[in-house]
Every structure is written in structure tokens, then in C-alpha cells.
């Protein structure tokens, strides 16, 4: 059985905090099954956006795991923020976590 998005995001935040990092929920989505997007910001200004991997990436041996794919990276956060806005318009139930 796959865990809810709410529980998965809570576990991610706890893991980041326990490693001494910082994370915040930028947008809270559907509790049960909202898609999760992770925006990773580095100390030197680099930004990377990760989103749900396509269905073809899933492993039948691990049907409950969540897989992510890199959707974009670089120094221009405006481009990635625009991508997130398009995703929000397409699916208002998404989660956005910034690390």
C-alpha cells in the first residue's frame, strides 16, 4: 500500500531537518494522492526542480515507492518557478516542497 502524499512529505521534512538542512512546504496539495514536486536550492544560487517520474520508470518489484525525475536545473530560478506555475494550473492538487 502506498503512503499518502501528506505522510511522505512529512517524512521528507523530518529527514531533511534531522540532517541539519532546511525544508518548507511551499504549496500543500491533496492529502491522499497529490503529486509531489521538490525544488532544491543550493547555497551558491543553483536551483533544481524534481517531479514525479513517468509511469514507465516505475519498478514492478517496488510498486509503493515514489520515483522522481529532474525537470530542470540551473541558475535561473524564474524559469523553474514558471514551470511550477504551469503545473499548478494543470493540477491544483500538487505539493511543492523547497529544500
C-alpha positions as CSV (number, residue, x, y, z in Angstrom):
1,X,0.0,0.0,0.0
2,X,1.4,3.4,-1.0
3,X,1.7,6.0,1.7
4,X,-0.3,9.3,1.4
5,X,1.4,12.4,0.0
6,X,0.9,14.1,3.3
7,X,2.8,11.4,5.2
8,X,5.5,11.2,2.6
9,X,6.1,15.0,2.6
10,X,6.2,14.9,6.5
11,X,8.8,12.2,6.4
12,X,10.9,14.1,3.8
13,X,10.8,17.2,6.0
14,X,11.8,15.3,9.1
15,X,14.7,13.6,7.2
16,X,16.0,17.0,5.9
17,X,15.7,18.6,9.4
18,X,17.5,15.6,11.1
19,X,20.4,16.1,8.6
20,X,20.7,19.7,9.6
21,X,19.1,21.1,6.4
22,X,16.1,23.3,5.9
23,X,12.8,22.5,4.1
24,X,9.4,24.1,3.7
25,X,6.1,23.2,2.2
26,X,5.5,25.9,-0.4
27,X,2.2,24.5,-1.5
28,X,0.1,22.0,0.2
29,X,-1.8,19.7,-2.2
30,X,-4.2,16.8,-1.9
31,X,-3.7,14.8,1.3
32,X,-4.1,11.4,-0.2
33,X,-2.6,11.4,-3.6
34,X,-1.3,14.9,-4.7
35,X,1.8,14.8,-6.9
36,X,4.9,16.0,-5.1
37,X,7.4,18.4,-6.7
38,X,10.7,19.2,-4.9
39,X,12.5,22.5,-5.5
40,X,16.2,22.2,-4.4
41,X,18.0,25.4,-3.9
42,X,21.8,25.3,-3.4
43,X,23.9,27.7,-1.4
44,X,25.5,29.2,-4.5
45,X,22.2,30.0,-6.2
46,X,21.8,26.9,-8.3
47,X,18.2,25.5,-8.4
48,X,16.9,22.1,-9.5
49,X,13.2,21.0,-9.9
50,X,12.3,17.4,-9.4
51,X,8.8,16.0,-10.3
52,X,7.1,12.7,-10.5
53,X,8.7,10.2,-12.9
54,X,6.7,8.9,-15.8
55,X,4.8,5.7,-15.2
56,X,7.3,3.8,-17.4
57,X,10.0,4.5,-14.7
58,X,8.2,2.5,-12.0
59,X,9.6,-0.8,-10.9
60,X,7.1,-3.6,-10.6
61,X,9.2,-5.0,-7.7
62,X,8.7,-1.8,-5.7
63,X,5.2,-0.6,-6.6
64,X,4.8,1.6,-3.5
65,X,8.0,3.6,-4.0
66,X,7.9,7.2,-5.3
67,X,10.3,7.9,-8.2
68,X,11.3,11.4,-9.3
69,X,12.9,12.9,-12.4
70,X,14.9,16.1,-12.9
71,X,12.6,18.5,-14.7
72,X,15.1,21.4,-14.9
73,X,18.2,22.8,-13.3
74,X,20.4,25.9,-13.5
75,X,20.9,29.4,-12.0
76,X,17.6,30.9,-13.3
77,X,15.0,30.3,-10.7
78,X,12.4,32.3,-12.6
79,X,12.3,29.6,-15.3
80,X,11.7,26.8,-12.8
81,X,9.1,28.9,-10.9
82,X,7.2,29.4,-14.2
83,X,7.3,25.6,-14.8
84,X,5.8,25.1,-11.3
85,X,3.0,27.7,-12.0
86,X,2.1,25.8,-15.2
87,X,2.0,22.5,-13.2
88,X,-0.3,24.2,-10.6
89,X,-2.7,25.4,-13.3
90,X,-2.7,21.9,-14.8
91,X,-3.2,20.1,-11.4
92,X,-4.2,22.3,-8.4
93,X,-3.6,19.4,-6.0
94,X,0.2,19.3,-6.3
95,X,2.6,19.6,-3.4
96,X,5.7,21.8,-3.7
97,X,8.5,21.3,-1.2
98,X,11.5,23.5,-1.2
99,X,14.8,22.2,0.2
